[in-house]
Amino acid sequence: MRTRLAGALLSVLALTLTTTACGGPSGTGSGTTADGADGSSQGSRSTSPVSDRLEPLTDTPSPELPVTVRSADGRKVTVERADRLVPLSGSLGEIVFTLGLGDRVVARDVTATFDEASELPVVTRGHDVSAESVLSLRPDLVIAEATTGPAEAMDQIRAAGIRILVVDPAAGLDDVGPRIRAVADALGVPEAGRELTTRSEQRIAAVTDSVPDEDPRPRVAFLYLRGSASVYLIGGKGSGATSLIEAAGAVDAGAGSGLEKDFTAITSEALVKAAPDAILVMAKGLESVGGVDGLVEIPGVAQTPAGMDRRIVSVEDGVLLNYGPRTDQVLTSVVEQLYGTESDTESGGAA
């Protein structure tokens, strides 16, 4: 997700950086609602926030090593030790911690926003990995996304003799299980991987089964917003949001309106064509434009059904499109905000 956005932003920033400074807003906690900058309610709906704390498996597994696995980059990786781990994305870090191996993690990516990782050193700068920071921690294994970069940094880590496991990036709900199992197999805890996969998939299915049956299905547009840089994008095919939107019983308005790119600069014409009944945003993005009041001032938003009804769904940046062990909580939050009702399934409570 981070790399898809980075690529999309380059073209948009080229048009905006001459008149505005680049940079993001200050962070917000999970469960941020669609409130204005002054904190007053502006059309937000009741929501079950995504927990800042993870729920590790009950029994802490003991890695059985060495193991040899095939990395997503085509290489065979032999893992002999797993005492010092560096996951290079928030999603991968979440998987390692939820498997019960968090005490072995010695660093984190900036997108690892859950409580258990808060005291770990950060080894990424913006969208880039710092090879020097990683190597200084003497890891046994680095776990990376296929999109992790820059390539020079990854080559430097590998040249120093550090094992790197590359995992295919998450594009939707179907990737939750394969990513968990890929990490668990490399860490020598395949049984724990199967257990966590079953738990995660059952919880997601329970939330999906609770989704109200609306006809026609609501149309939801995923908007990426960074008001401080005047960056306003609408997601299309490949944005990563389609699977989540469809699991919530809705239609991806951007992809459904024919937007082929992952992200496209927002125009009034694009929004009118997408005609969303609701808008899905990241919490920091919503904050960066001044809450719902600021969002509806973006050209074209107020003319959509979503803008007129102020029907906004907001989820914390660090978990919205992670597609990992907390995705059932994300989906619960989306469903409750989208339909204005509480899900029948308590998030995190399924077997």
N, C-alpha and C positions, 0 to 999 in steps of 0.2 A: 504494500500500500504506500509506504513512504517513498519508494523509488518511483512508482507510477505518478504520484503527485509531484515529485521533483521534476520529472520530465515534462509534465503538463505545465508546471509553473514557469519553466524557462521561457517558453514562448510568450506567456502572458506578462511576465516580469519585464521582458524586453520593451513592452509598450508602456509600462507603468513606472519604471525606476527613474525615468528622467524627471518626473514630477512628484515622486513620493519616496519616502525612506522605506527600506525593507526592514522587516522585523516582525516578530509575533507578539501577541499579548501575554500578559502574565498568566500563569497557570491557574486552573480551577480544580476543585476536587471532583470526585465522581458524583454522579447524581445531580449535576447542575441542571437547573430547570430553565425554561425559556423566560427569564426575567430580564428586565431592563438594567441599565447600568446603575440605576439608583436602587435596585433591589426590589422594586415593586412588581407585583404580578402583572403580566401583560399577555394573557391568553394561554399560559402554560397549562398543561394537564397533569393530573396526579401521576406519579411514576414511582416504581420501585427502583432505587438507584443500584448500580452495579457495585458490589462490595469492593472496598479497597484492599481487603484481605483475601487470600486464597484459601482453598480447602484441600490440603494435601490428602493423599490416600491414608487410610487408617494405619496400615502396616508399612513401616519404612523399609523399602527393598534394599537388598545388599547386591551391588553389581557383581556379576560373574564375568570376569575378564581374564584374558584378552578375547576380543571379538573382532571379526573383520566384516565390514558392511560396505555397501556401494553407496557412494555419495551422489547427490543429484547432479554434480558436475561430471559424472562418469568415472571418477577415480574410485579405487578401492582404498578404504581407510581402515587401518588396524588400530584399535583403541586398546592400549595396554594398561593405562591408569585413568581414573576419573575422579581424582581427589581435588583437582583445581580446574573448574569449568568457567568458560566465558561465553555465554549466549549473546549473540550480537543483534538481537531484536527483542522487544518487549514480549512478543508472543512466544518466542522460543524460551525465554527466561521463565515465563509463566508455566510452560510445560514442565521444565526441569523442577521447579519448586513444587508444582502440584503432584509430580511423581514421588515427591518426598525426599528429593536430593538437593534441596536448596542450601543446605549447610556446606555444600561443595562449590557453590558459585562464588567467585572472587571478584567479579566486576559485572557491570550492567550497561546496556544500551540506554540512551536518553529516553526511549519510549517505554522502558520498564517502569510503570508508575504505581505498581502495587506496593503495599506497605513493607512487605518482607524484604524488598530490594532497596529500600530508601537510603540505607546507610552505605551501600556499595559504591565504589568509585565508578565514575562514568568514563567509558573509553571511546566515546564517539563525539564528534564535533559537528553539529548540524546534521547533515546527511552522510558524513564521512567517518570511517573508522580510523582511529589513531593507532598505527602499527606499534609505535614506540610505547604507548600506554599499555597495549595488550601484552607486549613482550616483557615489560617490566614486572608483570604479575606472574610470570613463569607458569602459564597454564598447561595442563595435560591435554586439554581438548578445547578447541574453539568451535562453536556451533553457529553457523551463519545461514542467512537466506541466500537463495540463488542470485538475488539482486543486491547483496551486500557489496559495498565498494568503499573507496576506489580499488580497481584491480591491482594497482601497484602496492597498496597496503596489504592486501591479501597475499600477494606473492611474497612480500617481505616476511610476513608471519610464517608462511609455509617454508620459505628458504631457511628460516631459523630452526627448522626441525619440529615445529608445532603441528600436531594433527589438526586438520580442519574438516569438519563434517558440514557439507552443504545440503540444505533442505529446500525442497521446492516451495515457492511462496504460496501463501493462502489466497485463493480466489473466491472461495465460497464455503458453504456449510459442509460439502462433501470432502473438504480437505482437512477437517478437524481430526478425524481418526488416523489417516495416513501420516500426518505430521507428528502426532503423538507417538505412533508406533515407530516412526523413523528415529526419533530422538531416544525413545526407550531402548530400542534394539542396539543402538550405538553405545549406550551407557551400560549395557549388560543386564537390563531389567525388563526383558520382553513380557513377562507375565504382568508386571505392573503396568506396562503400556497397554496390554489388552484390557486390563481392569479399568484403567482411566478412560480408554476409548469407549468401552461399553457404558460407563457411567455418563460420560459427556453426551453420547448419542442418544441415550435414553432420556436424559433431561431435556435435550433439544426437542425430541419427538413429543414429549409431554406438553411442552409449551406450544408447539405447532398444533397439536390436537385441540388446544384450548382457544385457538383463534376464532373470533366471531365470523360467521359466514355471511358476508355482505355481497349483495348483487345490485349494481356492478361493483367489482372490487375497487377500492380506493387507489388512485394514482399517486405515487410518492416520488418526488424528485430529490435526489441527493445533491446538495450544494456544498462546495468547499469554499469557505470564506476566510479571508485574512484582511480585515478592514484596514489595518495599519499600513498595508502595502497595496491597497486598492485591488486586491485579487479576489475575483468572484467567478467561480467555475461551477458548471453543472455537469454531473456525472452521466456518462453514456455507457455503451458496452465496454466492459473491461475496467470499470471504476472500482469494482470489488463489492459494490453495495447491492447488486441485483439479487443475489442469493438470499441475503438477509431480508430485503424488501418482500420478495416472493414468499419466504417462510412466514412472514407476518400477514400473509393473505392479501397482499397488495400487488400492484403493477409498477415496475420501474418506469416512471414517466419519461425520463431522459432517454433510456434505451428504446422504449416503446415509441418514442416520437421520431426515431430514425437517427439519433446521434451515434455515429460509428466510433468516434474517438473515445478514449477513456474519460477525458475531461475537455470541455469546451468553454471558452469565455462566455459568460452570461450575456444574452441580449434579450430585449423585450420580445423579439420575434421567436426566439428559442423557447422562452418561458410560455408564451401564448400557445405555441404548438404543443408543448409538453402538457399544459393544462393540469398541473398537479393539484390534487385535493389536499395534500399535505406535503410538507417540506422536511426532509431529514438533514440535520446538521450536526457537526461536532460542537461540543460545548464551548471550547475556546473560540471557535469561529463565530459562534453566535454572540459571545461576549465582545469580540473584536469589532462588531458592527453596531454595538449599542443595544443588544437584546432584540426582542421582536419588533419594537418600534423602529429601530434602525434597519432591520431586515426588510420590512415592508417599504422602506424608502429606496431600496435598490430598484432601478428602473425595470419595470415589468412585473415585479413580485406582487404589488398591490392589486394588479389586474387579474391574477390567477385565483381560482377558487380557494387555494391554500392561504393566499395573502388576505383575501376578503374575510375568511373565517379565522384567520390567525391560528391556523392549525399547524403547529411546529413540533417536531420530534427532535429532542436534543439528547445526545449521549456523549460521555467523556471521550476525548480524542484517543486516549491510550488503549481503549478496549473496543471501540465501535466495530472495526473490521479486522480484529485479531484472529477470529475463528480458532478459538482454543477452548480451554477448560471453563472459561466464564461466558462462553457465547450464549448459553441458555439464559443467563441473567441479562445480557444485552437484548436478546430477543424478547424476553419478558417486558423489559422497559419499553421497547419499541411498540409492542402490542398494546400495553396499557396507555401509553401516550397517544397512539394513533386512534384508538377506539374510545378512549376516555373511560375505560372500565378496568377493574383489576383482573389479572389472569387467574384462572382456576387453579393453576399450579404455583405453589410457593417456590420462588426461585431458589435453586440449590437444594430443594428438599426432596427431589425424586430419588429413587433408589439407584 
